Structure formats: C-alpha cells, structure tokens
C-alpha cells in the first residue's frame, strides 16, 4: 500500500509539473484573488458612504440656506429679487432659514437701491451738464430790452430757475447766469440812459468807456457823471497829457489817474504794464473844494459817498420809460 501511495503521489506530481501549476501556486493565486475582491468591496463601500454623505449634506437645512443666501447675491434687478424673496418666505423651509434669507434679501435690496440712486444721479448729472450750456446760450441771445428784464426777473423769482432737468449744482449755476445777464442788461440800460444825460458835456474819447473804481466792480463814467449833470450844469472833464483826469462838479474837483483794472483779481496796473487784460479805469488820487484840499481817506469809500448823494436823481431818471 505504501508503495502504491508513493507511486500515486509521484504520478500526481508529474501531472502537475506537466500542467505548469503546483498546489502552492494555486493557493497563492486564490489568496490574491480574494484580497483583490476584498479591496474592491471596501472601495465600493467607501464610495457609497461618501456619496450618501454628500447627498445628505446637500439636502440639509444649513446647506440649503447657504445656497439661497448665495443666490440672493446673483440678482441685479430689485423686482426679480423681491419675487424670489417672497417665494422663500411663503415656502415650507424652516423658519430660521426663511428669516436668515429674508434678512439678506433686505440688505441686498438696500444696497441695490443705493446703487440705483447713484446711477440715476449720474445720468441726471450727465443730462444736466448737456442742458446747462444751451440754457446759458439762450440767456445770452435774449435782447437787451425791458421785456427781457421782466422775463429774467420772473425766472429767478419763486425758484423758477430750479428746473427738474438740472442737477442742484447746475441750478445754482443757472441762477448765476441769470443774475449775470440781468446785470448786463441793467448796466447797459443804465449806461444808455445816463449817456443821454452826459452827452450834454464834453467827455474825452480816451475815457468814454472808463470805469470809476469804487472797491466793488466799479461804475461806468457815464453813471458816475449822471447824477451831477442832472443836478447841476457846472460839470466838466479834463484829460491831461500825464494821464490824469480832472472831474469838476461845481466847486469840487476830483482827480483821477488812468489805469487798467483787472476785475477778477481786483488789482490795478499802469496803462503800459506788461500784464495783459483789464479794463480802462479811473482811480481817485485827490479831491479839493476850491483851493482847499480834501482828505479822501480810503479812495473807494470817497467815490461811493460822492456819487451816492446823487442816487435819488439817477433813480428817478432811470424809472422814466424809455423814449
């Protein structure tokens, strides 16, 4: 029996060798296959667990709230955001979630309202900036007459100049342009009427357009002489060769020096100064009553006080209708 068993074992070994596989190799192969199946099963179970966790997290109230809040930030129109927020409030979401989302809705709506207001103001500023030059040009083109004066005075009264199409700063600029145009027409009207009065006396050509400086913007020579000429016939003007002008009113003599006056900087320069610009101006340098010299103190105050005594006569003359 022993010999028979040994023979069978040897025969089995030979058959195994002939097939190229030994029992130990087969067992090792089976073990590896089992390990591979175990790793695959473990990996699959881990994948399923991770997927379930992600699905659970996506459906959790906290994640849902975050996504809703994030969506609030995506809206660019207030009406669309309001519709979305109303839908959230009427939903079946947890109360805390709805409250938090609505709080973010209100914050976002406030920011959008501020942005919309800024955009509206920017558009108005741009439109106003285009309109203002046209309005100012219209003012400049209005004729220099009494009807225009009435129109301008009405335009600046009761805030009529505050057009809705103009921004607040441009409304003020429009008012300044109205005032400037009123002053131009009023000054021209005043000068034209006073020129009729002063035409009775001889005024040298070189100073007909001169401005008598009074510390403000100055007054035209015609206006300065208007009151004295209306009051007395004893008015004369002399232009000396040294650019000195004597204005005699009765027994008084006012002495002026010819200068150029720069209104924007309120400075006076010599006629031949290299500084450009300015208007033909007369600066008071002295005054006398007969042979007595008068203390003039501040020349500008003296000028104002001198012609103010004739204001009633000038106002009465200017109030008369134009001929």
C-alpha positions as CSV (number, residue, x, y, z in Angstrom):
1,X,0.0,0.0,0.0
2,X,2.8,2.3,0.9
3,X,4.5,1.7,-2.4
4,X,1.2,2.3,-4.2
5,X,0.5,5.6,-2.4
6,X,4.0,6.8,-3.2
7,X,3.6,5.9,-6.8
8,X,0.2,7.8,-7.0
9,X,1.8,10.9,-5.4
10,X,4.7,10.8,-7.8
11,X,2.3,10.5,-10.7
12,X,0.2,13.4,-9.5
13,X,3.4,15.5,-9.1
14,X,4.4,14.6,-12.6
15,X,1.0,15.6,-13.9
16,X,1.1,18.9,-12.0
17,X,4.5,19.7,-13.4
18,X,3.3,18.9,-16.9
19,X,0.3,21.4,-16.5
20,X,2.8,24.0,-15.1
21,X,0.8,24.6,-11.9
22,X,1.6,23.4,-8.4
23,X,-0.8,23.3,-5.4
24,X,1.1,26.1,-3.6
25,X,0.9,28.4,-6.6
26,X,-2.9,27.8,-7.0
27,X,-3.4,28.5,-3.3
28,X,-1.4,31.8,-3.6
29,X,-3.4,32.8,-6.6
30,X,-6.6,32.1,-4.9
31,X,-5.5,34.2,-1.9
32,X,-4.5,37.2,-4.1
33,X,-7.9,37.0,-5.9
34,X,-9.7,37.0,-2.5
35,X,-7.7,40.1,-1.4
36,X,-8.5,41.9,-4.6
37,X,-12.2,41.2,-4.2
38,X,-12.0,42.5,-0.6
39,X,-10.2,45.7,-1.6
40,X,-12.7,46.3,-4.4
41,X,-15.6,45.7,-2.0
42,X,-14.0,48.1,0.6
43,X,-13.5,50.8,-2.0
44,X,-17.1,50.5,-3.3
45,X,-18.5,50.7,0.2
46,X,-16.4,53.8,0.9
47,X,-17.6,55.4,-2.4
48,X,-21.3,54.6,-1.5
49,X,-20.8,56.0,2.0
50,X,-19.2,59.3,0.7
51,X,-22.0,59.7,-1.9
52,X,-24.6,59.3,0.7
53,X,-22.9,61.8,2.9
54,X,-22.8,64.3,0.1
55,X,-26.5,63.8,-0.7
56,X,-27.4,64.2,2.9
57,X,-25.3,67.4,3.2
58,X,-26.9,68.8,0.1
59,X,-30.4,68.2,1.5
60,X,-29.6,69.5,5.0
61,X,-31.2,72.8,6.0
62,X,-27.9,74.5,6.7
63,X,-26.6,73.9,3.1
64,X,-29.9,74.8,1.6
65,X,-29.8,78.2,3.5
66,X,-26.3,78.9,2.2
67,X,-27.3,78.2,-1.4
68,X,-30.3,80.5,-1.0
69,X,-28.2,83.3,0.5
70,X,-25.7,82.9,-2.3
71,X,-28.5,83.1,-4.8
72,X,-29.6,86.4,-3.3
73,X,-26.3,88.0,-4.4
74,X,-26.8,87.0,-8.0
75,X,-29.8,89.3,-8.7
76,X,-29.3,92.6,-10.4
77,X,-32.9,93.8,-10.6
78,X,-34.9,94.7,-7.5
79,X,-38.2,93.3,-8.8
80,X,-36.7,89.9,-9.5
81,X,-35.0,89.8,-6.1
82,X,-38.3,90.8,-4.4
83,X,-40.2,88.0,-6.2
84,X,-37.5,85.5,-5.2
85,X,-37.6,86.6,-1.5
86,X,-41.4,86.5,-1.4
87,X,-41.2,82.9,-2.7
88,X,-38.8,81.9,0.0
89,X,-40.9,83.5,2.7
90,X,-44.0,81.6,1.5
91,X,-42.1,78.3,1.2
92,X,-42.1,75.4,3.7
93,X,-38.5,75.9,4.6
94,X,-37.6,76.0,8.4
95,X,-38.5,79.3,10.0
96,X,-34.9,80.1,10.9
97,X,-33.8,79.5,7.3
98,X,-36.5,81.8,5.9
99,X,-35.7,84.6,8.4
100,X,-32.0,84.5,7.6
101,X,-32.6,84.5,3.9
102,X,-35.1,87.4,4.2
103,X,-32.6,89.4,6.3
104,X,-30.0,89.0,3.5
105,X,-32.7,90.0,1.0
106,X,-33.4,93.3,2.8
107,X,-29.6,94.0,3.0
108,X,-29.2,93.3,-0.7
109,X,-32.2,95.4,-1.6
110,X,-30.8,98.4,0.3
111,X,-27.5,98.1,-1.5
112,X,-29.3,97.8,-4.8
113,X,-31.4,100.9,-4.0
114,X,-28.2,102.9,-3.2
115,X,-26.6,101.8,-6.5
116,X,-29.7,102.6,-8.5
117,X,-29.8,106.1,-6.8
118,X,-26.2,106.7,-7.7
119,X,-26.8,105.6,-11.3
120,X,-29.8,107.9,-11.5
121,X,-27.8,110.8,-10.1
122,X,-25.0,110.1,-12.6
123,X,-27.4,110.1,-15.5
124,X,-29.0,113.3,-14.3
125,X,-25.6,115.0,-13.9
126,X,-24.7,114.0,-17.5
127,X,-28.0,115.2,-18.9
128,X,-27.8,118.4,-16.8
129,X,-24.3,119.0,-18.0
130,X,-25.5,118.9,-21.6
131,X,-28.6,121.1,-21.0
132,X,-26.9,123.9,-19.0
133,X,-24.8,125.3,-21.8
134,X,-27.9,125.5,-24.0
135,X,-29.8,127.4,-21.4
136,X,-27.0,129.8,-20.8
137,X,-26.7,130.4,-24.5
138,X,-30.4,131.2,-24.7
139,X,-29.9,133.8,-22.0
140,X,-27.1,135.4,-23.9
141,X,-29.2,135.6,-27.1
142,X,-32.1,137.4,-25.3
143,X,-32.4,141.0,-26.5
144,X,-31.3,143.8,-24.2
145,X,-34.8,145.3,-23.5
146,X,-37.4,145.8,-20.8
147,X,-39.3,142.6,-21.8
148,X,-36.1,140.5,-21.3
149,X,-35.6,142.1,-17.9
150,X,-39.1,141.1,-16.8
151,X,-38.6,137.6,-18.1
152,X,-35.3,137.2,-16.2
153,X,-36.7,138.7,-13.0
154,X,-39.6,136.2,-13.2
155,X,-37.3,133.3,-13.9
156,X,-35.2,133.9,-10.8
157,X,-38.3,134.5,-8.6
158,X,-40.0,131.7,-6.6
159,X,-37.3,129.3,-7.6
160,X,-38.4,129.1,-11.3
161,X,-34.8,128.6,-12.2
162,X,-34.7,125.3,-10.4
163,X,-35.6,123.2,-13.4
164,X,-36.2,119.4,-12.6
165,X,-33.9,118.6,-15.6
166,X,-31.0,120.3,-13.9
167,X,-28.9,119.0,-11.0
168,X,-28.8,121.1,-7.9
169,X,-25.3,122.5,-8.6
170,X,-26.3,123.3,-12.2
171,X,-29.5,125.0,-11.0
172,X,-27.2,127.4,-9.0
173,X,-25.0,127.9,-12.0
174,X,-28.1,128.7,-14.0
175,X,-29.2,131.3,-11.4
176,X,-25.7,132.9,-11.5
177,X,-26.0,133.1,-15.3
178,X,-29.5,134.7,-14.9
179,X,-28.1,137.3,-12.4
180,X,-25.1,138.0,-14.7
181,X,-27.4,138.5,-17.7
182,X,-29.7,140.7,-15.6
183,X,-26.7,142.8,-14.5
184,X,-25.5,143.1,-18.1
185,X,-28.9,144.3,-19.4
186,X,-29.4,146.6,-16.4
187,X,-26.0,148.1,-16.7
188,X,-26.5,148.7,-20.5
189,X,-29.9,150.2,-19.8
190,X,-28.4,152.4,-17.1
191,X,-25.4,153.4,-19.2
192,X,-27.6,154.2,-22.3
193,X,-29.9,156.4,-20.3
194,X,-27.1,158.1,-18.5
195,X,-25.2,158.6,-21.8
196,X,-28.1,160.7,-23.0
197,X,-27.6,162.9,-19.9
198,X,-23.8,163.1,-20.1
199,X,-23.9,163.9,-23.8
200,X,-24.6,167.5,-22.7
201,X,-21.0,167.8,-21.6
202,X,-17.7,167.1,-23.4
203,X,-16.1,163.8,-22.4
204,X,-12.7,163.0,-24.0
205,X,-12.8,160.0,-26.3
206,X,-10.0,158.2,-24.4
207,X,-12.0,157.8,-21.3
208,X,-15.6,157.4,-22.5
209,X,-15.6,153.7,-21.7
210,X,-13.7,154.1,-18.4
211,X,-14.8,152.5,-15.2
212,X,-14.6,154.6,-12.0
213,X,-13.2,152.2,-9.3
214,X,-15.3,152.1,-6.1
215,X,-13.9,149.0,-4.4
216,X,-16.6,146.8,-5.9
217,X,-16.9,146.1,-9.6
218,X,-16.7,149.8,-10.4
219,X,-19.3,152.0,-12.1
220,X,-19.2,153.4,-15.6
221,X,-18.1,157.0,-16.1
222,X,-21.5,157.8,-17.6
223,X,-23.3,156.6,-14.4
224,X,-20.8,158.4,-12.2
225,X,-21.5,161.7,-14.0
226,X,-25.2,161.1,-14.5
227,X,-26.3,162.4,-11.1
228,X,-24.0,165.6,-11.1
229,X,-25.2,166.5,-14.6
230,X,-28.8,166.0,-13.6
231,X,-28.2,168.2,-10.6
232,X,-26.0,171.0,-11.9
233,X,-24.8,172.3,-15.2
234,X,-21.4,173.0,-13.8
235,X,-19.7,169.7,-14.7
236,X,-16.6,169.4,-16.8
237,X,-13.9,166.8,-17.5
238,X,-10.3,167.4,-18.5
239,X,-7.8,164.8,-19.7
240,X,-4.3,165.9,-19.1
241,X,-1.2,164.7,-21.0
242,X,0.1,162.9,-18.0
243,X,-2.9,160.5,-17.9
244,X,-4.6,162.5,-15.2
245,X,-8.3,163.2,-15.3
246,X,-9.9,166.2,-13.5
247,X,-13.7,166.0,-13.0
248,X,-15.2,169.3,-11.8
249,X,-18.6,169.3,-10.2
250,X,-19.5,172.8,-9.0
251,X,-16.7,173.9,-6.7
252,X,-15.4,170.4,-6.2
253,X,-12.6,168.9,-8.3
254,X,-11.9,165.1,-8.2
255,X,-8.5,164.0,-9.6
256,X,-8.2,160.5,-11.1
257,X,-5.2,158.6,-12.5
258,X,-5.8,156.4,-15.6
259,X,-5.1,152.7,-15.0
260,X,-6.1,149.3,-16.2
261,X,-8.2,147.4,-13.7
262,X,-8.3,143.5,-13.5
263,X,-11.7,142.7,-12.0
264,X,-11.0,139.1,-11.4
265,X,-8.0,139.9,-9.2
266,X,-9.2,143.3,-8.1
267,X,-5.9,144.9,-8.9
268,X,-4.9,148.0,-10.9
269,X,-1.9,148.3,-13.2
270,X,-0.3,151.1,-15.2
271,X,-1.6,151.6,-18.8
272,X,1.7,150.4,-20.2
273,X,2.1,147.5,-17.8
274,X,3.2,144.1,-19.4
275,X,0.3,142.5,-17.5
276,X,-2.4,141.7,-20.1
277,X,-6.1,142.3,-19.7
278,X,-8.1,144.6,-17.6
279,X,-10.5,147.5,-18.4
280,X,-9.9,151.2,-18.8
281,X,-10.2,152.6,-15.3
282,X,-10.0,155.8,-13.3
283,X,-8.5,155.6,-9.8
284,X,-9.2,158.5,-7.4
285,X,-6.0,160.2,-6.2
286,X,-7.1,163.5,-4.8
287,X,-10.0,165.9,-4.2
288,X,-10.4,169.6,-3.4
289,X,-13.1,172.1,-2.8
290,X,-12.0,175.3,-4.4
291,X,-8.4,175.8,-3.2
292,X,-8.9,173.6,-0.1
293,X,-7.6,170.0,-0.4
294,X,-9.9,167.4,1.0
295,X,-8.8,164.3,3.0
296,X,-10.1,161.4,0.9
297,X,-9.0,158.6,3.3
298,X,-9.9,155.4,1.5
299,X,-10.4,156.5,-2.2
300,X,-13.0,153.8,-2.8
301,X,-15.2,154.9,0.1
302,X,-14.8,158.5,-1.0
303,X,-16.0,157.6,-4.5
304,X,-19.0,155.7,-3.2
305,X,-20.0,158.5,-0.8
306,X,-19.6,161.1,-3.6
307,X,-21.9,159.6,-6.2
308,X,-24.4,158.2,-3.6
309,X,-25.6,161.7,-2.8
310,X,-26.9,161.9,-6.4
311,X,-28.6,158.4,-6.3
312,X,-32.2,159.8,-5.9
313,X,-31.9,161.9,-9.0
314,X,-30.4,159.0,-11.0
315,X,-33.1,156.5,-9.8
316,X,-35.8,159.0,-10.7
317,X,-34.3,159.4,-14.2
318,X,-33.9,155.7,-14.7
319,X,-37.5,155.0,-13.6
320,X,-38.8,157.0,-16.5
321,X,-40.0,154.9,-19.5
322,X,-37.6,154.8,-22.4
323,X,-38.3,157.3,-25.2
